[in-house]
Amino acid sequence: MTCTGHENPAFDDLFAVGSASGRVDLIRLEETRVTRSNVLSSGPVVTLPVHNSRSCNALASCNLDLNYLTVGLDKVRGDSTLIICDIQSATPSLSLSPSFILDEDAVSNTTPGRPQPRIARANVIGHRTDGRVLQQHAPTEIVSALAFLPQSTCLLLAGILAQ
């Protein structure tokens, strides 16, 4: 494990773990399920795949839209090191409560949808990506730190080391 993230006040047992291989796992501890020895059990896990193996250096989630998760990786030839994901499609696999899932198609007129503005999906021509990946940036840099601005859904600060 190289980093953890995904602060979620509505769901305090969900977090993201970045590994030295670049894989990011979304994990629920399921704190309501305690084993006989009073140890928390591990709940469902969803993995965000990576193209090439390299260290995951940073993770950040958006406080205004908890479906956005950004991943900062080490540099590998030809691969982006800053990846912005929308993990909304992973939430059913994690058995999350409906109050956490912010789906504009399932929202009635009386409840608000996802915060605006939304992060647009970039057109990546000739490059296969996971459907949860919205954008990829920084193909020649190392991303060491990430943070969304507190009152924004689409402004992201990134610590980048160019070599």
N, C-alpha and C positions, 0 to 999 in steps of 0.2 A: 504494500500500500504506500503510495507516494503522496496522496492528498485526499481530503474529504471535503464535502460541501453539501449544498442544497438545504439551506435553512428554510423551514416551513412551519410557521406558527400554527397553522390549522392541522398539521399532521406531524407531530414531533418525533415519530419513530421511522420516518422516511429520510434516507440520506444517500448521497452518492459517494462512491469510493473510486479514486483513480489509481491505476496500478503502474508498475514499471514497464509493463508491456503495452501501455496506452489504452487498455480496455477500461471502460467506465461501467461500473455496476450500480444500478439503483436498487437499494436494499431496504426492506422493512424489518424492523426488529420484532414487531408484534408484541409490544410491551404488555398487552393484556393477557398473553399466553405465557405463563411462567411454568417451567418444568418442576419436577419434584424437588430438585436441589436449589430452588429459588434463583435459577439462572434464566435470563431472557433467551427465548428461542429465536432463531433466524427465520424470517418470513420469506415471502416471495422475492425473487431476484430477477431483474431485467437487465440485460447487457447491451450497451451501445457498442457496436463493432468498430474496429479500426482497420485501415488498409495495411499499414506497415507497423511493425512492432517498434515502439519508442515510448519513452517515459511520459506519463501524464503529470504535468507540473502544477496545474491550477484548475479549479472548478469554481463556477459562480452561478448563482441562480438569481432571477429577477424578483424583487420583493413585490412588485405590482402585478406580475403575471407569473405565477409559480410554475407554469409549464415551460418556461424558457430556462435552459441550462447551457452554459458555455464551457468549453473544454480547451485548455491550453496545453500544447504538446511540445516535445523536443523536435528539432528539425530532422527531416528525412528527405532525401532528394525527391523533388516533384510532388510532395504531399503538403497540404495546408496544415498549419499548426494552431490556428484559431478556428474552432468549429462551434457554430451556434445551432443548438438542437431545440426542437419542440417536443417535449416528452409526453404530450397529451395522449398520443396513441398507445403509450406504454402503461398508462394508469389502470386500464381494466385488468391487465396481467398482474398488477400489484394489489388488486382487490381493494382499491381506495374507495373511500366513501363518496357518494355522489356530490357532496358539498365541495369537495376538492376539485373535481373534474369540471373545468370551465370550457364547455363546448357550445359555441354559438348556435349550432343547429338544434341542440337540445334545450336551449334556454327559451322560456316563454317571454311574452311581452312585459311581464311584471317584474322580472329579475334582470339585472344587467348582465351583458355578455362579457367577453374578455376585454381587458383594458385596451385603449387605443393610444397611440398608433401601434399596429401590429408589425412585427418584423417580417419583411417580404421574403418569399422563397426565391433564391437566386437561380437563374438558369445556368446549370453546369452542363456544357455541351461535351459529349463524348466521355463522360466520367460517371461511372456508376456510383451512386451513393445510397445510403440508408434513407428511407422515406422520412425519418425524423430529423434529418440534417436540413436546416434552412439555408445556411450560408457557410462558406469556408473562406478563410483569409490567411494572409501571412505565409506564403509558400517558402520563403527563404530565411525566416527568423525563428528564434526560440521564444515562446511565450512563457513567462515566468509568474505572472500575476494577472488576475481578472477581477473586475467588480462592475456591476451595473450601478449607474447613478441612482440614488435613493428614490427619486420621484419620476423615474423614466422607465418605459418599457423597451426603448430602442437605443439608449446611449450607454455604451460600454467602454470602460477604461481597461487598457491592456498594457502590461509591462512587457516590452519586447526587446530582445537582445539580438541585434544584427551581427552576423559574423561573416 
